[in-house]
């Protein structure tokens, strides 16, 4: 059976609102490209008052790399990473190896690394942008050339850059809220390719997880956690890794759905994760681990980032 292109799978699995469902493991930048609702347009003036971040100095950023993958990039915080088993099926032309994500002060940064099994143009055509996001320009970086796609509205801006080398295809993305954040340029200008890249190693796991709620820093009482109906603009999920099966679950042919509740914090951390409906043999734990690696733009109320309750669903199927 011909696989569904990964961008299309993201669009099909995303649910706008307090419930984020599906087992999307790939680049989620296109999630925030789906047009604005009438309600969002009516609150335009209010949401644009979301505080622009006080960007970290460039000296505070560090260069990161994945061992053996021939690239490096600078980021303001240690990123999360999920690693996937490469497919041995020669008919599968889209084989993801790593999904990397980081959030800092209103920007979600994403990096997807794939085995190269086709030309870059064919990869983009099969898996990538549609009419929602437009081709912008050809881009060149030392060691590779690629293409840039951009989507922007008054509330947010998304940039995706595709590159290919002899062994890999890379997809770098950044979503900024509000648009025009200077850290986006820093991120893309820092991309480097070549076999001798140095930097801090990226490891599997959630990366940096801020714990302090920004809305509570100057308050003696805990910041409230709101439901989707109470916010001006809901959480925008940008990167949602897929949990892996455990060997015990495979041996016992366990399938089904794990349902979690969590708080998507105003700082960009996924906290207070509880299991609503679980599965045995370690699958609930795998779902919790994947949830901690979700990267998103926090919800907004009265022009400020706020924390929101979210329900997550992970479907486990054996093929």
TORZA-147028 format. One record per residue: residue in three letters; x, y negated, z of N, C-alpha, C, O in turn. Coordinates in steps of 0.001 Angstrom, whole numbers, plus 500000, padded with zeros to 6 digits. Example, Ala and Ser with C-alpha at 12.3 -4.5 7.8 and 13.67 -1.06 7.14 Angstrom:
# residues 2
 residu   n.xx   n.yy   n.zz  ca.xx  ca.yy  ca.zz   c.xx   c.yy   c.zz   o.xx   o.yy   o.zz
    ALA 513190 505690 507800 512300 504500 507800 513200 503300 507800 514236 503319 508465
    SER 512850 502250 507080 513670 501060 507140 512900 499970 507870 513409 498862 508039
END
This chain:
# residues 319
 residu   n.xx   n.yy   n.zz  ca.xx  ca.yy  ca.zz   c.xx   c.yy   c.zz   o.xx   o.yy   o.zz
    UNK 500845 501197 500000 500000 500000 500000 500879 498755 500000 501847 498681 500757
    UNK 500556 497788 499170 501359 496567 499075 501166 495729 500334 500029 495434 500701
    UNK 502268 495333 501014 502135 494567 502251 501533 493199 501998 501740 492600 500943
    UNK 500778 492706 502991 500221 491360 502914 501331 490362 503159 502048 490503 504149
    UNK 501516 489350 502303 502567 488357 502511 502501 487769 503905 501418 487528 504440
    UNK 503690 487534 504502 503686 487187 505926 503015 485866 506203 502379 485739 507250
    UNK 503111 484860 505330 502428 483607 505571 500923 483814 505586 500216 483216 506397
    UNK 500431 484666 504684 499001 484918 504633 498543 485668 505872 497445 485429 506374
    UNK 499396 486591 506378 499031 487312 507585 498889 486365 508765 498017 486547 509614
    UNK 499750 485351 508817 499658 484374 509889 498329 483654 509833 497652 483506 510851
    UNK 497954 483208 508650 496697 482482 508510 495506 483360 508858 494539 482887 509455
    UNK 495566 484637 508490 494456 485529 508761 494335 485851 510239 493227 486041 510741
    UNK 495468 485917 510950 495417 486352 512338 495217 485225 513323 494892 485478 514483
    UNK 495403 483977 512895 495312 482843 513811 493872 482491 514115 493026 482502 513221
    UNK 493589 482182 515350 492291 481697 515765 492480 480359 516437 493181 480276 517445
    UNK 491874 479302 515910 492042 477969 516460 491213 477848 517730 490012 478116 517718
    UNK 491842 477449 518815 491113 477288 520058 491863 477941 521187 493086 478076 521142
    UNK 491115 478354 522219 491754 478879 523412 492173 480330 523255 492859 480870 524123
    UNK 491771 480976 522154 492091 482381 521951 493027 482526 520767 492685 482154 519644
    UNK 494219 483072 521023 495181 483318 519955 495272 484814 519781 495743 485504 520685
    UNK 494836 485341 518649 494766 486788 518481 495656 487256 517357 496198 486454 516596
    UNK 495804 488583 517259 496626 489172 516220 498013 489491 516735 498360 489125 517858
    UNK 498817 490176 515917 500176 490533 516304 501148 489879 515354 502025 490538 514795
    UNK 500994 488596 515172 501857 487866 514243 503285 487867 514736 503557 487408 515845
    UNK 504218 488384 513915 505612 488458 514309 506468 487482 513538 507670 487404 513791
    UNK 505905 486735 512613 506716 485975 511691 506499 484494 511831 505741 484039 512688
    UNK 507162 483751 510990 507138 482297 511043 505727 481753 511122 504887 482077 510282
    UNK 505451 480913 512143 504109 480407 512343 503932 478969 511985 502908 478378 512327
    UNK 504886 478375 511312 504799 476955 511024 503541 476582 510268 503007 475489 510456
    UNK 503059 477475 509415 501906 477126 508604 500629 477015 509422 499620 476515 508925
    UNK 500657 477476 510676 499467 477402 511515 498969 475984 511686 497762 475744 511715
    UNK 499882 475051 511799 499441 473694 512042 499250 472921 510753 499135 471696 510773
    UNK 499215 473629 509628 498987 472956 508359 497542 473058 507905 497181 472531 506853
    UNK 496702 473743 508701 495326 473952 508298 494569 472658 508471 494516 472510 509692
    UNK 494079 471848 508010 493541 470522 508096 492998 470136 509442 492840 470981 510323
    UNK 492720 468908 509604 492208 468375 510850 490705 468532 510918 490007 468438 509909
    UNK 490214 468774 512131 488776 468809 512322 488242 467394 512422 488997 466444 512629
    UNK 486921 467265 512270 486293 465949 512413 486570 465371 513781 486814 464173 513922
    UNK 486533 466236 514800 486799 465755 516159 488199 465171 516270 488391 464115 516873
    UNK 489194 465871 515676 490557 465362 515751 490672 464004 515078 491366 463122 515583
    UNK 490001 463824 513944 490059 462539 513267 489414 461435 514109 489862 460289 514086
    UNK 488371 461782 514845 487709 460784 515671 488562 460329 516838 488360 459236 517367
    UNK 489524 461165 517249 490368 460785 518375 491775 460411 517906 492732 460446 518680
    UNK 491880 460060 516645 493173 459724 516052 493964 458756 516916 495110 459035 517269
    UNK 493378 457645 517254 494105 456605 518001 494583 457129 519335 495678 456792 519784
    UNK 493765 457955 519975 494137 458443 521286 495289 459421 521215 496240 459308 521988
    UNK 495226 460395 520291 496265 461409 520243 497586 460852 519757 498641 461376 520113
    UNK 497553 459811 518962 498817 459235 518516 499560 458552 519642 500722 458181 519480
    UNK 498911 458380 520778 499592 457820 521931 500382 458859 522705 500982 458550 523734
    UNK 500383 460108 522206 501203 461127 522851 502628 460621 522933 503161 460134 521936
    UNK 503264 460723 524101 504541 460060 524305 505633 460592 523408 505895 461795 523427
    UNK 506293 459738 522612 507446 460215 521867 508528 460641 522834 508736 459996 523862
    UNK 509212 461712 522516 510192 462226 523465 511403 461317 523538 511767 460657 522566
    UNK 512018 461297 524708 513303 460611 524853 514357 461621 524451 514797 462426 525271
    UNK 514764 461583 523194 515624 462628 522628 516925 462755 523405 517504 461772 523868
    UNK 517357 463999 523528 518645 464238 524156 519753 463725 523242 519620 463741 522018
    UNK 520824 463278 523838 521965 462846 523046 522506 464039 522275 522432 465180 522729
    UNK 523056 463748 521093 523575 464826 520257 524621 465646 521000 524757 466847 520768
    UNK 525364 464988 521900 526393 465695 522657 525792 466760 523565 526494 467691 523961
    UNK 524501 466646 523906 523851 467625 524765 523431 468881 524006 523129 469905 524618
    UNK 523411 468806 522686 523057 469962 521888 524240 470924 521827 525389 470532 522030
    UNK 523939 472188 521545 524992 473189 521387 524749 473975 520100 523622 474095 519620
    UNK 525851 474505 519559 525756 475304 518336 525515 476760 518720 526155 477290 519628
    UNK 524573 477404 518009 524197 478785 518300 524353 479639 517043 524285 479142 515919
    UNK 524564 480933 517264 524699 481866 516155 524246 483248 516586 524174 483540 517780
    UNK 523941 484096 515620 523654 485514 515854 524796 486310 515262 525118 486158 514083
    UNK 525402 487146 516059 526594 487872 515640 526354 488638 514340 525425 489439 514231
    UNK 527219 488370 513357 527187 489099 512111 526174 488627 511088 526055 489225 510019
    UNK 525435 487556 511395 524381 487117 510480 524776 485896 509653 523950 485381 508899
    UNK 526019 485419 509773 526567 484468 508812 525987 483065 508837 525990 482390 507808
    UNK 525491 482606 509974 524962 481244 510049 525179 480705 511458 525432 481457 512399
    UNK 525073 479388 511578 525000 478750 512890 524155 477498 512751 523989 476960 511657
    UNK 523621 477038 513886 522757 475862 513887 522794 475254 515288 523015 475960 516272
    UNK 522579 473963 515371 522563 473288 516665 521139 473147 517176 520213 472873 516412
    UNK 520978 473340 518489 519675 473247 519140 519828 472552 520489 520898 472598 521095
    UNK 518757 471905 520963 518843 471195 522250 518702 472097 523455 519069 471692 524558
    UNK 518179 473317 523291 517989 474253 524398 518296 475666 523926 518215 475940 522728
    UNK 518651 476580 524845 518858 477972 524446 517570 478574 523897 516534 478497 524557
    UNK 517608 479179 522696 516383 479668 522058 516002 481073 522495 516817 481817 523040
    UNK 514733 481422 522243 514263 482798 522377 514583 483561 521099 514726 482969 520029
    UNK 514696 484891 521222 514900 485694 520024 514245 487058 520168 514323 487690 521221
    UNK 513593 487506 519088 513100 488873 518958 513829 489524 517791 513981 488915 516732
    UNK 514282 490771 517984 514972 491527 516944 514108 492719 516563 513529 493380 517424
    UNK 514026 492988 515251 513160 494049 514748 513974 495093 514001 514993 494788 513382
    UNK 513496 496345 514075 514149 497418 513350 513956 497237 511854 512825 497068 511399
    UNK 515032 497269 511080 514869 497103 509630 514148 498290 509020 514335 499434 509434
    UNK 513325 497998 508034 512577 499047 507352 513476 499776 506354 514278 499159 505653
    UNK 513325 501097 506304 514058 501891 505326 513249 502132 504056 513717 502790 503126
    UNK 512043 501598 504027 511189 501781 502856 511677 500880 501725 511628 499658 501868
    UNK 512143 501431 500612 512670 500595 499524 511598 499749 498851 511920 498787 498154
    UNK 510326 500094 499051 509245 499315 498461 508910 498071 499274 508231 497167 498788
    UNK 509385 498032 500506 509133 496869 501360 510196 495820 501062 511360 495990 501426
    UNK 509803 494743 500406 510764 493727 499980 510890 492585 500985 511740 491712 500814
    UNK 510060 492574 502030 510148 491545 503061 510445 492244 504380 509543 492776 505027
    UNK 511705 492239 504770 512155 492971 505950 512760 491980 506933 513851 491452 506717
    UNK 512033 491740 508011 512495 490774 508996 513446 491421 509985 513222 492543 510439
    UNK 514513 490697 510316 515505 491175 511275 515422 490429 512597 515472 491052 513658
    UNK 515297 489105 512555 515278 488294 513775 514262 487171 513645 514066 486608 512567
    UNK 513619 486855 514765 512754 485689 514878 513237 484878 516067 513247 485369 517196
    UNK 513637 483639 515819 514252 482778 516832 513412 481521 516968 512971 480962 515964
    UNK 513185 481067 518193 512380 479869 518389 512789 479097 519615 513264 479674 520593
    UNK 512604 477780 519567 512900 476919 520710 511931 475742 520694 511486 475304 519633
    UNK 511610 475238 521878 510768 474042 522005 511496 473037 522873 512062 473385 523909
    UNK 511474 471774 522436 512063 470702 523235 511388 469392 522910 511450 468921 521774
    UNK 510741 468797 523901 510233 467431 523833 509419 467144 522570 509665 466160 521873
    UNK 508462 468003 522290 507549 467744 521188 507944 468332 519854 507287 468046 518853
    UNK 508995 469147 519791 509427 469770 518538 509587 471270 518749 510220 471705 519712
    UNK 509006 472064 517837 509251 473499 517804 510208 473792 516654 509948 473431 515506
    UNK 511328 474456 516981 512326 474843 515990 512213 476352 515775 512105 477110 516739
    UNK 512239 476792 514507 512144 478210 514215 513194 478664 513220 513569 477919 512315
    UNK 513668 479893 513392 514621 480509 512463 514194 481949 512248 514096 482715 513206
    UNK 513940 482327 511002 513643 483706 510625 514769 484220 509752 515220 483527 508840
    UNK 515225 485436 510026 516284 486047 509236 515750 487350 508655 515231 488197 509382
    UNK 515882 487506 507325 515386 488678 506612 516527 489330 505849 517479 488663 505443
    UNK 516422 490654 505654 517296 491305 504691 516978 490753 503305 515817 490534 502963
    UNK 518017 490534 502521 517769 490078 501155 517520 491286 500259 518420 492090 500016
    UNK 516295 491401 499777 515923 492480 498861 515363 491942 497548 514886 492705 496708
    UNK 515425 490623 497378 514946 490002 496152 515529 488600 496066 516102 488096 497032
    UNK 515382 487981 494915 515854 486612 494750 515041 485664 495622 513900 485961 495976
    UNK 515632 484523 495969 514967 483585 496860 513639 483110 496286 512645 483047 497009
    UNK 513608 482776 495003 512357 482307 494400 511265 483361 494496 510104 483031 494739
    UNK 511627 484632 494308 510640 485707 494412 510163 485867 495851 508980 486098 496099
    UNK 511093 485743 496801 510722 485826 498216 509730 484726 498574 508714 484990 499217
    UNK 510019 483503 498163 509123 482384 498473 507760 482589 497824 506722 482337 498437
    UNK 507777 483048 496579 506515 483252 495869 505666 484325 496541 504444 484199 496619
    UNK 506317 485376 497024 505578 486491 497618 505139 486221 499040 504095 486709 499473
    UNK 505935 485440 499780 505692 485343 501219 505403 483948 501728 504971 483785 502869
    UNK 505630 482953 500916 505730 481627 501471 504605 480677 501212 503442 481082 501200
    UNK 504925 479387 500996 503949 478303 501007 502872 478454 499938 503075 479068 498891
    UNK 501720 477866 500251 500651 477753 499278 500358 476277 499074 501226 475435 499305
    UNK 499159 475958 498651 498841 474566 498345 498826 473668 499566 498848 472444 499435
    UNK 498788 474268 500773 498744 473453 501991 500067 472727 502213 500090 471610 502730
    UNK 501153 473357 501827 502480 472777 502038 503162 472652 500688 503086 473574 499876
    UNK 503820 471542 500430 504304 471216 499100 505826 471280 498999 506549 470960 499943
    UNK 506285 471702 497827 507721 471677 497550 508209 470233 497574 507590 469339 496997
    UNK 509344 470026 498263 509889 468674 498392 511153 468479 497577 511260 467516 496818
    UNK 512132 469400 497729 513414 469180 497063 514278 470425 497141 514028 471333 497934
    UNK 515315 470445 496285 516378 471428 496409 517333 470958 497506 517591 469762 497637
    UNK 517854 471899 498293 518793 471544 499359 520048 472388 499222 519991 473544 498804
    UNK 521178 471800 499577 522457 472504 499514 523183 472353 500845 523283 471258 501399
    UNK 523679 473468 501338 524474 473519 502559 525714 474314 502219 525670 475197 501361
    UNK 526816 474017 502874 528044 474765 502619 527778 476261 502733 527388 476749 503793
    UNK 527988 476977 501650 527803 478417 501646 526465 478897 501139 526281 480103 500971
    UNK 525510 477994 500882 524186 478436 500421 523430 477263 499819 523709 476100 500112
    UNK 522468 477597 498970 521546 476595 498447 520130 477072 498714 519889 478265 498896
    UNK 519192 476127 498735 517835 476522 499078 516801 475514 498637 517067 474649 497802
    UNK 515594 475637 499219 514461 474786 498862 513772 474319 500137 513715 475031 501139
    UNK 513246 473087 500064 512555 472499 501203 511089 472253 500876 510758 471763 499796
    UNK 510209 472598 501821 508779 472352 501718 508336 471514 502914 508840 471685 504024
    UNK 507390 470608 502676 506979 469660 503716 505466 469533 503733 504814 469559 502689
    UNK 504919 469395 504927 503514 469030 505101 503429 468006 506224 504077 468157 507260
    UNK 502627 466961 506015 502521 465913 507027 501123 465308 507021 500506 465135 505970
    UNK 500645 464993 508206 499433 464203 508375 499712 463223 509504 500819 463234 510043
    UNK 498767 462379 509886 499056 461387 510928 499421 461982 512276 499935 461270 513139
    UNK 499166 463290 512483 499354 463894 513789 500616 464738 513903 501155 464886 514999
    UNK 501096 465292 512801 502196 466238 512891 502898 466366 511539 502332 466058 510489
    UNK 504140 466828 511598 504904 467028 510375 505611 468368 510457 506205 468709 511480
    UNK 505543 469120 509376 506191 470419 509308 507160 470442 508137 506823 470035 507025
    UNK 508368 470926 508404 509386 471096 507360 509867 472537 507398 510158 473073 508467
    UNK 509949 473166 506227 510485 474518 506102 511578 474505 505047 511377 473995 503945
    UNK 512732 475063 505380 513819 475208 504424 514167 476689 504275 514375 477396 505261
    UNK 514225 477144 503014 514562 478522 502674 515973 478554 502084 516324 477728 501242
    UNK 516782 479528 502543 518129 479716 502008 518360 481205 501766 517740 482053 502407
    UNK 519268 481512 500827 519667 482903 500626 521177 482985 500484 521816 482098 499920
    UNK 521735 484077 501012 523131 484420 500793 523144 485824 500178 522093 486348 499809
    UNK 524302 486418 500068 524387 487735 499442 523604 488786 500221 523079 489730 499630
    UNK 523522 488631 501555 522919 489676 502385 521587 489293 503021 520784 490169 503342
    UNK 521340 488000 503208 520191 487599 504002 519409 486465 503345 519928 485718 502516
    UNK 518144 486364 503744 517315 485196 503470 516965 484567 504813 516564 485257 505751
    UNK 517121 483255 504891 516884 482518 506129 515736 481530 505914 515631 480896 504863
    UNK 514884 481414 506925 513806 480435 506889 513919 479586 508151 513661 480060 509257
    UNK 514307 478326 507970 514415 477374 509077 513186 476475 509057 512759 476033 507990
    UNK 512617 476203 510222 511406 475386 510275 511444 474463 511487 512109 474738 512485
    UNK 510716 473370 511367 510550 472450 512499 509183 471803 512397 508791 471301 511343
    UNK 508477 471822 513491 507209 471108 513633 507385 470028 514670 507826 470313 515783
    UNK 507053 468792 514337 507175 467698 515301 505817 467072 515557 505012 466902 514641
    UNK 505577 466737 516800 504332 466085 517198 504673 464989 518195 505186 465300 519270
    UNK 504414 463723 517891 503915 463228 516613 505002 463280 515532 506148 463609 515838
    UNK 504665 462959 514265 505646 463045 513178 506814 462080 513379 506726 461124 514150
    UNK 507903 462350 512670 509021 461416 512652 510011 461575 513781 510785 460655 514044
    UNK 510015 462702 514454 510932 462900 515570 512367 463026 515055 512615 463807 514136
    UNK 513323 462274 515626 514699 462305 515106 515400 463643 515282 516348 463934 514554
    UNK 514959 464463 516230 515617 465747 516441 515430 466697 515261 516227 467620 515090
    UNK 514405 466495 514450 514184 467350 513289 515344 467216 512309 515857 468221 511817
    UNK 515760 465991 512022 516900 465778 511116 518171 466375 511686 518954 466983 510956
    UNK 518384 466210 512988 519573 466789 513617 519629 468299 513397 520682 468857 513088
    UNK 518499 468934 513560 518418 470382 513412 518807 470802 512000 519688 471645 511834
    UNK 518171 470234 510983 518438 470661 509614 519846 470270 509161 520482 471017 508418
    UNK 520330 469127 509591 521677 468700 509191 522766 469561 509817 523907 469547 509355
    UNK 522426 470312 510868 523435 471127 511559 523585 472523 510977 524488 473251 511388
    UNK 522734 472926 510033 522762 474290 509502 524077 474541 508767 524507 473728 507948
    UNK 524706 475668 509067 525952 476056 508410 525882 477541 508062 525253 478327 508771
    UNK 526540 477918 506953 526613 479317 506540 528070 479704 506308 528915 478851 506036
    UNK 528350 480991 506417 529699 481490 506194 530014 482589 507200 529370 482700 508243
    UNK 531008 483392 506873 531304 484561 507690 531997 484293 508990 532053 485183 509838
    UNK 532531 483107 509192 533310 482825 510403 532634 481789 511293 533311 480958 511898
    UNK 531322 481827 511377 530600 480869 512201 530822 481141 513682 530840 482291 514119
    UNK 530990 480076 514441 531172 480191 515884 530059 479430 516589 529428 478550 516004
    UNK 529832 479768 517821 528817 479109 518627 528386 480021 519758 528880 481140 519899
    UNK 527465 479530 520554 526917 480350 521632 526066 481466 521047 525247 481229 520158
    UNK 526258 482676 521544 525508 483812 521028 524050 483730 521470 523758 483395 522618
    UNK 523144 484039 520554 521720 484123 520872 521400 485568 521214 521761 486489 520481
    UNK 520715 485753 522342 520355 487095 522788 518839 487266 522773 518096 486287 522847
    UNK 518387 488513 522677 516964 488794 522765 516427 488363 524127 517060 488573 525162
    UNK 515260 487764 524098 514665 487295 525339 514011 485940 525161 513990 485400 524055
    UNK 513468 485379 526252 512652 484165 526147 513420 482867 526022 512807 481815 525845
    UNK 514759 482903 526109 515504 481650 526035 515246 480795 527263 514932 481311 528336
    UNK 515380 479489 527100 515148 478583 528232 513656 478416 528457 512913 478091 527530
    UNK 513223 478635 529678 511819 478504 530044 511676 477426 531112 511929 477698 532286
    UNK 511280 476215 530741 511088 475179 531756 509980 475578 532712 508982 476168 532300
    UNK 510150 475259 533989 509166 475665 534996 508409 474490 535569 507316 474672 536104
    UNK 508955 473293 535474 508295 472133 536050 507290 471561 535066 507615 471352 533897
    UNK 506078 471307 535526 505048 470706 534693 505285 469210 534625 505290 468534 535654
    UNK 505481 468683 533416 505854 467270 533262 504816 466336 533835 505158 465246 534292
    UNK 503553 466733 533825 502513 465847 534342 502480 465824 535861 501752 465030 536457
    UNK 503275 466702 536500 503280 466746 537960 504545 466161 538570 504700 466169 539791
    UNK 505446 465655 537744 506729 465200 538260 506598 464062 539254 507349 463983 540227
    UNK 505637 463179 539004 505477 462024 539872 504193 462125 540690 503592 461113 541050
    UNK 503784 463355 540976 502533 463552 541700 502760 464490 542863 503589 465397 542787
    UNK 502019 464274 543950 502120 465150 545113 501200 466354 544991 501320 467298 545772
    UNK 500280 466344 544024 499361 467463 543828 499682 468160 542509 500145 467525 541562
    UNK 499431 469480 542451 499726 470209 541212 498913 469673 540036 497770 469248 540199
    UNK 499521 469700 538844 498809 469259 537656 497697 470242 537331 497895 471447 537490
    UNK 496539 469783 536883 495446 470699 536548 495760 471489 535285 496482 471023 534403
    UNK 495205 472691 535217 495277 473497 534004 493900 473447 533360 492904 473815 533982
    UNK 493845 472988 532109 492574 472711 531454 492172 473835 530516 493012 474610 530058
    UNK 490881 473914 530235 490370 474812 529217 490318 474089 527878 490471 472869 527822
    UNK 490103 474835 526807 490169 474240 525471 489137 473132 525284 489384 472186 524537
    UNK 487988 473232 525948 486951 472210 525790 487286 470907 526507 486665 469875 526252
    UNK 488265 470958 527400 488581 469786 528210 489712 468950 527630 489997 467869 528147
    UNK 490361 469420 526573 491516 468715 526028 491128 467951 524781 490136 468270 524126
    UNK 491926 466928 524455 491705 466154 523240 492150 466927 522008 491459 466943 520990
    UNK 493308 467568 522111 493838 468388 521019 494398 469674 521616 495228 469637 522524
    UNK 493945 470793 521107 494317 472085 521659 495782 472413 521382 496446 471766 520572
    UNK 496257 473434 522077 497584 473995 521843 497738 474372 520372 496815 474912 519763
    UNK 498910 474084 519805 499237 474523 518443 500332 475581 518548 501479 475267 518868
    UNK 499973 476834 518276 500950 477922 518339 501793 477902 517068 501257 477912 515960
    UNK 503104 477873 517233 504012 477809 516091 504724 479125 515846 504901 479525 514696
    UNK 505141 479812 516920 505882 481065 516774 505308 482061 517772 505291 481806 518976
    UNK 504839 483196 517265 504229 484228 518109 504820 485581 517739 504314 486247 516835
    UNK 505889 486000 518424 506523 487278 518078 505598 488464 518333 504688 488404 519160
    UNK 505855 489538 517602 505104 490777 517786 505853 491691 518747 507064 491867 518610
    UNK 505155 492275 519718 505831 493203 520639 506167 494518 519942 505469 494948 519025
    UNK 507234 495135 520388 507652 496422 519828 506974 497561 520583 506575 497401 521737
    UNK 506846 498713 519923 506367 499923 520583 507454 500473 521496 508644 500285 521243
    UNK 507035 501158 522564 507970 501943 523361 508014 503358 522800 507078 503802 522134
    UNK 509098 504055 523072 509220 505425 522578 508156 506322 523210 507598 507192 522541
    UNK 507872 506108 524511 506838 506901 525175 505475 506694 524526 504705 507643 524381
    UNK 505171 505449 524131 503886 505173 523491 503802 505867 522133 502739 506364 521758
    UNK 504899 505906 521401 504900 506608 520110 504687 508106 520304 503893 508728 519598
    UNK 505410 508681 521276 505295 510121 521517 503864 510495 521878 503366 511545 521473
    UNK 503202 509620 522650 501845 509893 523110 500767 509286 522207 499583 509302 522546
    UNK 501187 508750 521057 500253 508201 520048 499271 507202 520659 498070 507252 520397
    UNK 499804 506298 521475 498955 505298 522132 498682 504159 521158 499610 503589 520586
    UNK 497421 503833 520973 497027 502682 520166 495971 501895 520932 495389 502390 521897
    UNK 495735 500676 520493 494719 499866 521154 495133 498419 521278 495986 497937 520532
    UNK 494529 497737 522216 494708 496289 522351 495084 495925 523783 494514 496441 524745
    UNK 496047 495035 523899 496384 494420 525186 495864 492991 525172 496150 492230 524248
    UNK 495103 492628 526193 494567 491276 526323 495202 490623 527544 495177 491178 528643
    UNK 495768 489445 527339 496430 488700 528400 495776 487334 528582 495200 486782 527645
    UNK 495870 486801 529786 495579 485395 530018 496873 484725 530452 497679 485321 531168
    UNK 497069 483490 530020 498298 482780 530340 498029 481286 530360 497005 480812 529868
    UNK 498967 480562 530938 498946 479101 530902 500023 478650 529940 501193 478995 530104
    UNK 499630 477873 528929 500584 477239 528036 500880 475875 528623 500090 474942 528486
    UNK 502025 475766 529277 502362 474604 530100 502640 473364 529260 502981 473457 528081
    UNK 502488 472211 529886 502788 470940 529234 504260 470818 528859 504622 470000 528012
    UNK 505114 471633 529488 506548 471599 529175 506933 472530 528039 508073 472495 527575
    UNK 505994 473372 527576 506301 474312 526512 506593 475718 526975 506988 476561 526170
    UNK 506408 475995 528261 506629 477345 528780 505314 478107 528870 504259 477519 529108
    UNK 505388 479428 528677 504236 480306 528880 504341 480875 530289 505291 481595 530596
    UNK 503381 480560 531142 503467 480923 532552 502173 481605 532999 501203 481692 532247
    UNK 502188 482087 534246 500995 482657 534889 500331 483722 534021 499112 483716 533853
    UNK 501124 484628 533475 500595 485667 532597 499956 486764 533435 500592 487299 534343
    UNK 498707 487105 533142 498009 488210 533797 497409 489123 532737 497051 488678 531647
    UNK 497304 490406 533072 496765 491402 532147 495262 491527 532371 494820 491871 533467
    UNK 494487 491251 531340 493034 491425 531383 492676 492853 531013 491845 493484 531665
    UNK 493304 493354 529968 493084 494713 529501 494415 495245 528991 494996 494678 528066
    UNK 494903 496334 529587 496235 496805 529256 496262 498170 528592 495228 498805 528385
    UNK 497490 498611 528260 497734 499930 527696 498896 500573 528453 499747 499866 528993
    UNK 498939 501907 528497 499994 502591 529252 501304 502687 528484 501452 502168 527378
    UNK 502245 503372 529118 503550 503702 528532 504323 502452 528114 505007 502451 527091
    UNK 504210 501396 528909 505034 500216 528719 504534 499209 527712 505198 498195 527495
    UNK 503372 499445 527073 502903 498511 526047 502424 497191 526647 502613 496136 526042
    UNK 501808 497235 527825 501417 495975 528473 502639 495124 528768 502620 493908 528578
    UNK 503707 495771 529236 504931 495038 529544 505561 494453 528276 506099 493346 528296
    UNK 505489 495208 527175 506006 494681 525906 505213 493462 525458 505787 492500 524945
    UNK 503897 493497 525648 503060 492360 525275 503395 491138 526131 503451 490019 525621
    UNK 503617 491349 527418 503976 490233 528302 505310 489629 527870 505462 488408 527846
    UNK 506272 490480 527530 507563 489970 527078 507447 489158 525804 508103 488126 525663
    UNK 506614 489614 524870 506413 488861 523635 505716 487537 523914 506046 486520 523305
    UNK 504752 487544 524834 504029 486312 525163 504970 485248 525709 504804 484064 525415
    UNK 505950 485656 526496 506894 484678 527062 507726 483987 525992 508296 482924 526236
    UNK 507798 484590 524801 508613 484022 523733 507810 483166 522756 508366 482669 521777
    UNK 506528 482990 523003 505712 482129 522137 506209 480692 522243 506509 480207 523334
    UNK 506291 480024 521112 506664 478608 521066 505498 477822 520489 504882 478238 519508
    UNK 505201 476692 521098 503981 475968 520764 504137 474492 521089 505019 474092 521850
    UNK 503253 473686 520489 503107 472287 520881 502011 472236 521937 500895 472685 521675
    UNK 502294 471700 523129 501282 471716 524192 500020 470940 523819 500024 470092 522927
    UNK 498955 471260 524526 497699 470533 524359 497869 469077 524793 498803 468734 525517
    UNK 496948 468232 524336 497002 466806 524670 495664 466358 525244 494598 466735 524755
    UNK 495745 465555 526283 494563 464878 526831 494989 463479 527261 496005 463306 527935
    UNK 494205 462494 526866 494488 461092 527205 495909 460692 526817 496577 459954 527542
    UNK 496361 461186 525671 497664 460790 525160 498849 461439 525832 499980 461010 525605
    UNK 498639 462467 526658 499726 463126 527365 499667 464632 527123 498588 465201 526957
    UNK 500846 465275 527106 500876 466724 527076 500308 467264 528382 500643 466776 529461
    UNK 499437 468285 528279 498837 468904 529453 498907 470417 529309 499173 470936 528226
    UNK 498664 471120 530416 498665 472583 530418 497272 473107 530097 496267 472531 530514
    UNK 497225 474221 529342 495945 474772 528905 495912 476278 529128 496902 476971 528895
    UNK 494763 476780 529583 494537 478221 529660 494357 478791 528256 493669 478199 527424
    UNK 494982 479952 527993 494910 480581 526677 494737 482089 526869 495319 482674 527783
    UNK 493942 482710 526012 493844 484167 525972 494608 484694 524765 494505 484150 523665
    UNK 495372 485753 524982 496204 486346 523936 495800 487802 523734 495478 488503 524694
    UNK 495819 488246 522496 495524 489632 522175 496646 490209 521312 497103 489580 520358
    UNK 497077 491415 521666 498088 492132 520891 497539 493501 520527 497177 494284 521405
    UNK 497477 493789 519233 496965 495065 518747 498125 495982 518401 499035 495605 517662
    UNK 498082 497187 518942 499132 498187 518699 498562 499282 517802 497578 499939 518142
    UNK 499212 499465 516634 498790 500491 515687 500001 501334 515308 501113 500818 515201
    UNK 499786 502607 515111 500828 503500 514597 500559 503768 513123 499430 504065 512733
    UNK 501610 503660 512304 501434 503868 510858 502230 505097 510429 502225 505456 509252
END
